[in-house]
Amino acid sequence: MQSASVFTRILGGILTSKAIAIFIGAEGLALIGNLRNFVSAFQTLATVGFYKGVVKYISVFKEDTVNLSKILSTSYYIGFIATVITSFFCYFEAEWINDVIFPTYNDYAYVIRIFAIVIPFYSLNMFSFSIMNGFSKYKILIIINIIGQVLSVAIALLLIFQNKIDGALISVVIAESLIFLITLVGIINRKSLIGHIKLSVISFNMLKKLSPYSLMGLFTAVLMPFVTIAIRSYIIDNLGYKDAGFWEAMTRISDYYLMFVSSLIVLYLLPRFTEIKGFKAFKKEVLSFYKTIIPIMLVGLLFIYVLRHFIVLLVFSDEFAPVEDLFFWQLLGDFVKILSIVIAYQFLAKKMFWHYILTEAFLVIILYTTSVYFIDLYDNVEGAVIAHFVSYLMYYGIILLIFGSSLFGLANQEK
C-alpha cells in the first residue's frame, strides 16, 4: 500500500512536469520551483512543525483522555494562531513576496493571496493527519494520500492546459489544501475527539514536550527551501531563467528517485533507531542498511545515468536536453546524501537536538556558499550540482566525526 502511494506521487510528478515542459517551458519551471519552495516553507510555519511531535504523543496518550485532551488542545490552538499569522502575512505582504520569489515578474501577487486564503485548510488537513497517524490509521492515510495525489494532478493538468504558467502557479498553492476535503471523510469516525479540544486545557508542559520536534522540523523545512530559492535566484541573476529551469528539472528528477529511498528510511530505519539501545546495535543497524540497500542503490543510480537521455525526454522535452550534463554530479551528491542521512536520522530518533541544529546549519550555509562559488567558477549551472556533491560530502564528513567512535570502534563503544 505504501509503495502504491509513492508510485502515485512519482507518476503524478512526472505527468505534471511533462505538462509544464510542453505548455510552459524551462523559464516557467524556474518560477514554479521558487513558488514550490516558498509554499513548502510557509506551510511548515503555519503548522509550527508540530506534525511528528503530535503523532508521537497522540500514540503515547491515546488511552489517557486527560493527556490526549492536552496534546490535541495545545497543538490545535497554537497551530491556529500560527496559521492566522502566516495567512495574514502572506495576504498583506503579497507584493513584497512576489518581488522576492519572482524576480522581474510583478504580476503574480494574486497567487500569493490565493495561498493565504487556502492555507488554513492545509493546517487542518495536517492536524487531521496527525490524529489518524497517532491512532495508527495507516491504511486510511495512504488511501487519502493516493486519492489526494490523483485529484491534485488532475486539477494541475487542467489548470496548466487552460492557463499555462498562471494555472501551474495556482495549482501549486491549492493542491495540498484540496486534500482536506477528502480527509474530512477519513476523520468522520474520530469526530468524538472534537470534544477533547478545549482552550482551558492548553498545557505549557505539553508545549515544552512538542518544542524539540517543532524546532527541528522548522529548522530544516523552512531554511532549506529558502536556501534553494536563494540559489535559484542567483542562477537567474547570473545565468538566466532558462538555466534556473534546467537546475529545477534536475532537482525534480532527483526528488522522484529519492522518494523510494526516503520512504524506506522513514518506514524501517527511523523506528529501528528509536528502539535500539547502545552503540553496538546502532552500528549493526547502519552497516546492515549499507550492505543491503547501498549496492542496489548504486546499480539503480548507474542505470539512471546511462538512461539519462531517455529520462529527460520522458519527464520533460527536447528543450531540456542540457539537463543531461547535470546528472553525473547530481547522482554523486545524492549517493553521498543517502549515506549521510541514514546515520543522521539518529539525531531525530534520539532527539539529539543541538547535534541536529548545528549540522543542518552547517549544511545550508555550505550549500549556498559552494553554489555561489562553483557557479561563478564555471559560469554554468553545472556549478550548482557540483556544489550539491561537495556540500553533502562535507556534511557526511561531519556526521562521521560525530558518530565515528560508535560506528568504527574508535572509542569504547558502550562508554
C-alpha positions in Angstrom: 0.0 0.0 0.0 2.8 2.4 0.9 4.6 1.6 -2.4 1.4 2.4 -4.3 1.3 5.8 -2.6 5.0 6.5 -3.5 4.4 5.3 -7.1 1.3 7.6 -7.4 3.3 10.6 -6.2 6.1 9.9 -8.7 3.7 9.3 -11.6 1.8 12.4 -10.7 5.1 14.4 -10.6 6.2 13.1 -14.0 2.8 13.9 -15.6 2.8 17.5 -14.1 6.5 18.0 -15.2 5.7 16.9 -18.7 2.7 19.3 -19.0 4.9 22.1 -17.7 7.6 21.2 -20.3 5.1 21.2 -23.2 2.9 24.2 -22.3 5.3 26.5 -20.3 9.0 25.6 -20.8 12.2 25.9 -18.8 11.7 29.5 -17.7 8.3 28.8 -16.3 9.7 25.8 -14.4 12.1 28.1 -12.6 9.2 30.3 -11.4 7.2 27.3 -10.3 10.3 25.9 -8.4 10.6 29.2 -6.4 6.9 29.1 -5.6 7.0 25.4 -4.5 9.8 26.2 -2.1 8.0 29.2 -0.7 4.8 27.3 -0.2 6.7 24.4 1.5 8.4 26.7 3.9 5.3 28.7 4.9 3.1 25.6 5.2 5.6 24.3 7.8 5.5 27.7 9.6 1.7 27.6 9.6 1.7 24.2 11.4 4.7 25.2 13.6 6.5 22.0 12.6 4.3 20.1 15.1 3.4 17.1 13.0 5.9 14.5 14.1 5.6 15.5 17.8 1.8 15.4 17.7 1.8 11.9 16.1 4.2 10.7 18.8 2.3 12.0 21.8 -1.1 11.0 20.4 0.2 7.4 20.1 1.5 7.6 23.6 -1.6 9.1 25.2 -4.4 7.6 23.1 -5.7 5.7 26.1 -5.2 8.6 28.5 -8.1 11.0 27.9 -6.6 13.8 30.1 -3.3 14.0 28.4 -4.8 13.3 25.0 -7.0 16.4 25.5 -4.0 18.4 26.4 -2.0 17.4 23.4 -4.9 17.9 21.0 -5.9 21.3 22.5 -2.3 22.6 22.7 -1.4 21.6 19.2 -4.7 22.8 17.7 -4.8 26.3 19.3 -1.0 27.1 18.9 -1.4 25.9 15.3 -4.4 28.1 14.8 -2.6 31.2 16.0 0.4 30.4 13.7 -1.8 29.7 10.7 -3.7 33.0 11.2 -0.4 35.0 11.5 1.1 33.2 8.4 -2.1 33.7 6.4 -2.4 37.4 7.2 1.3 38.0 6.5 1.1 36.3 3.1 -2.1 38.2 2.1 -1.0 41.7 3.1 2.7 41.3 2.0 1.9 39.5 -1.3 3.5 42.3 -3.4 6.8 42.1 -1.5 6.8 38.2 -1.6 6.2 38.4 -5.3 9.3 40.6 -5.7 11.4 38.1 -3.7 10.4 34.8 -5.3 9.6 36.1 -8.8 12.4 38.5 -9.8 11.5 40.7 -12.8 7.9 39.3 -12.7 5.5 41.6 -11.0 2.0 40.2 -11.7 1.8 37.1 -9.5 0.9 38.6 -6.2 -2.7 37.3 -6.6 -1.3 33.8 -6.5 0.3 34.5 -3.1 -3.1 35.9 -1.9 -4.8 32.7 -3.0 -2.3 30.7 -1.0 -3.0 32.9 2.1 -6.7 32.1 1.8 -6.3 28.3 1.4 -3.5 27.7 4.0 -5.9 27.2 6.9 -7.3 24.2 5.1 -3.8 22.8 4.8 -3.2 23.2 8.5 -6.5 21.5 9.3 -5.5 18.7 7.0 -2.1 18.1 8.7 -3.8 18.3 12.1 -6.3 15.6 11.0 -3.4 13.5 9.5 -1.5 13.7 12.8 -4.6 12.4 14.7 -5.1 9.5 12.2 -1.3 8.7 12.3 -1.2 8.8 16.1 -4.1 6.3 16.2 -2.3 4.1 13.7 -4.9 4.6 10.9 -2.2 4.0 8.3 -4.4 2.3 5.7 -6.9 5.2 5.5 -4.0 7.7 5.5 -2.4 6.0 2.5 -5.8 5.8 0.7 -6.4 9.6 1.3 -2.9 10.3 0.0 -3.4 8.4 -3.2 -6.8 10.0 -3.8 -5.4 13.4 -3.0 -2.5 12.9 -5.4 -4.8 11.9 -8.2 -7.1 14.9 -7.6 -4.1 17.3 -7.3 -2.6 16.1 -10.6 -5.9 16.2 -12.4 -6.5 19.8 -11.3 -2.9 20.8 -12.1 -3.1 19.4 -15.6 -6.4 21.1 -16.3 -5.1 24.5 -15.0 -1.9 24.2 -16.9 -3.7 23.3 -20.1 -6.2 26.2 -19.7 -4.0 29.0 -18.2 -0.4 27.9 -18.8 2.0 29.5 -16.2 -0.8 31.1 -14.2 -2.6 27.8 -14.0 0.6 26.0 -12.9 1.3 28.5 -10.1 -2.3 28.3 -8.8 -2.2 24.5 -8.8 1.0 24.7 -6.6 -0.7 26.8 -3.9 -4.0 25.0 -3.8 -3.0 21.3 -4.3 -2.2 20.4 -0.7 -5.2 22.3 0.7 -7.7 20.4 -1.5 -6.8 17.1 0.2 -8.6 18.4 3.3 -11.9 17.8 1.5 -11.0 14.1 1.3 -9.5 14.0 4.8 -12.9 15.1 6.3 -14.3 11.7 5.2 -11.4 9.9 6.9 -11.9 11.6 10.3 -15.7 11.1 10.5 -15.2 8.2 12.8 -13.0 10.3 15.0 -15.5 13.2 15.4 -15.8 12.4 19.2 -12.2 13.8 19.6 -13.5 17.3 18.9 -14.9 17.4 22.4 -11.3 17.0 23.7 -10.2 20.2 22.1 -10.7 22.9 24.8 -9.0 26.2 25.3 -9.0 25.7 29.0 -6.7 22.6 28.9 -3.8 24.1 26.8 -0.7 22.8 28.6 2.6 24.6 28.8 4.2 21.3 29.8 2.8 19.7 26.6 4.1 22.6 24.5 7.5 22.0 26.1 7.4 18.4 25.0 6.5 19.4 21.4 9.0 22.2 21.1 12.1 20.0 20.2 10.1 18.4 17.4 8.8 21.8 16.3 12.2 23.5 16.3 13.9 20.6 14.4 11.1 20.4 11.9 11.0 24.2 11.4 14.8 24.5 11.1 15.2 22.3 8.0 11.7 22.6 6.5 11.9 26.4 6.4 15.7 27.1 6.0 16.3 24.6 3.2 13.5 25.9 0.8 14.8 29.5 1.4 18.4 28.5 0.6 17.1 26.7 -2.6 15.2 29.9 -3.6 18.4 31.9 -2.9 20.5 29.6 -5.1 17.9 29.5 -7.9 17.6 33.4 -7.8 21.4 33.6 -8.0 21.3 31.4 -11.1 18.5 33.6 -12.6 20.5 36.8 -11.9 23.8 35.4 -13.3 22.8 32.8 -15.9 19.2 33.4 -16.7 15.7 31.9 -16.2 16.3 29.0 -18.6 19.4 27.7 -16.7 17.5 28.0 -13.5 14.7 25.9 -15.1 17.3 23.3 -16.1 18.5 23.1 -12.5 15.0 22.8 -11.2 14.4 20.0 -13.8 17.4 18.1 -12.5 16.2 18.6 -8.9 12.8 17.2 -9.7 14.2 14.1 -11.3 16.4 13.6 -8.2 13.3 14.0 -6.0 11.4 11.3 -7.9 14.0 8.5 -7.4 14.9 9.6 -3.9 11.3 9.1 -2.8 11.8 5.4 -2.8 14.9 5.6 -0.5 13.3 8.2 1.8 10.1 6.2 2.3 12.2 3.1 3.1 14.3 5.0 5.7 11.2 6.6 7.4 9.2 3.3 7.4 12.0 1.0 8.5 15.2 2.7 9.8 13.7 5.5 11.9 11.5 3.2 14.0 14.5 0.8 14.4 16.8 3.7 15.6 14.1 4.7 18.1 14.0 1.2 19.6 17.7 0.2 19.7 19.9 0.7 22.8 23.7 1.1 22.8 26.3 1.8 20.1 26.7 -1.8 19.0 23.1 -2.2 18.0 23.3 1.2 16.2 26.4 0.2 14.3 24.8 -3.2 13.3 21.7 -1.4 12.0 23.6 1.1 9.9 26.0 -1.4 8.5 23.1 -3.8 7.7 21.4 -1.0 5.8 24.6 -0.1 3.9 25.2 -3.8 3.0 21.7 -4.5 1.7 20.4 -1.2 0.2 23.6 0.6 -1.0 24.6 -2.0 -3.7 21.0 -1.9 -5.0 21.0 1.9 -5.0 24.4 2.0 -6.8 23.0 -0.2 -9.6 19.9 2.0 -9.8 21.9 5.2 -10.0 24.1 3.7 -12.7 21.0 2.8 -14.7 19.6 6.3 -14.3 22.9 7.8 -15.5 23.1 5.5 -18.6 19.4 6.2 -19.4 19.5 9.9 -18.7 18.7 11.0 -22.2 15.5 8.9 -22.3 14.6 10.0 -18.8 14.8 13.7 -19.7 12.7 13.1 -22.8 10.2 11.1 -20.8 9.8 13.6 -17.9 10.3 16.8 -19.9 11.1 17.5 -23.6 13.9 18.2 -26.2 14.2 21.8 -24.7 15.6 20.2 -21.6 18.5 18.3 -23.3 21.1 20.4 -21.4 19.9 18.7 -18.2 21.7 15.6 -19.3 25.0 17.3 -18.4 23.9 17.7 -14.8 23.3 14.1 -14.0 26.8 13.0 -13.0 27.4 15.4 -10.1 23.7 15.3 -9.0 23.8 11.5 -8.8 27.1 11.5 -6.9 25.7 14.1 -4.5 22.5 12.1 -3.9 24.5 9.0 -3.2 26.6 10.7 -0.5 23.3 12.4 0.8 21.7 9.0 1.4 24.9 7.7 3.1 24.8 10.6 5.4 21.1 10.8 6.2 20.9 7.1 7.1 23.3 8.0 10.0 21.9 11.5 10.7 18.4 10.0 11.3 19.8 9.0 14.7 19.5 12.8 15.6 15.7 12.6 15.2 15.3 9.1 16.7 17.2 10.1 19.9 16.2 13.8 19.9 19.8 14.9 19.7 18.6 18.5 19.4 21.8 20.5 19.2 23.6 18.0 17.0 20.8 18.2 14.5 20.6 22.0 14.5 24.3 22.6 14.2 24.8 20.0 11.4 21.8 21.3 9.5 23.0 24.9 9.9 26.4 23.8 8.5 24.7 22.1 5.6 22.6 25.1 4.5 25.4 27.6 4.8 27.9 25.4 2.9 25.3 24.6 0.2 24.7 28.2 -0.6 28.3 29.4 -0.4 29.6 26.5 -2.5 26.8 27.0 -5.1 27.8 30.7 -5.5 31.5 29.7 -5.7 31.1 27.0 -8.3 28.5 28.8 -10.4 30.9 31.8 -10.6 33.9 29.5 -11.2 32.3 27.5 -14.1 29.9 30.3 -15.3 27.5 27.5 -15.8 24.6 25.8 -14.0 26.7 22.7 -13.6 28.4 24.6 -10.8 25.2 24.2 -8.7 25.2 20.4 -9.0 28.9 20.2 -8.2 28.1 22.3 -5.1 25.4 19.8 -4.2 28.0 17.0 -4.2 30.7 18.9 -2.4 28.2 20.1 0.3 26.9 16.6 1.1 30.5 15.2 1.1 31.4 17.8 3.7 28.2 17.1 5.6 28.9 13.4 5.6 32.4 14.1 7.0 30.8 16.0 9.9 28.3 13.1 10.5 31.2 10.6 10.6 33.1 12.7 13.0 30.1 12.7 15.4 29.3 9.0 15.1 32.8 7.8 14.3 33.5 6.1 17.6 30.3 4.2 17.7 30.5 3.1 14.0 34.2 2.3 13.7 35.2 1.5 17.2 37.5 4.5 17.7 36.5 4.6 21.3 34.9 2.3 23.9 31.6 1.6 22.2 29.5 1.4 25.4 31.1 4.4 27.1 
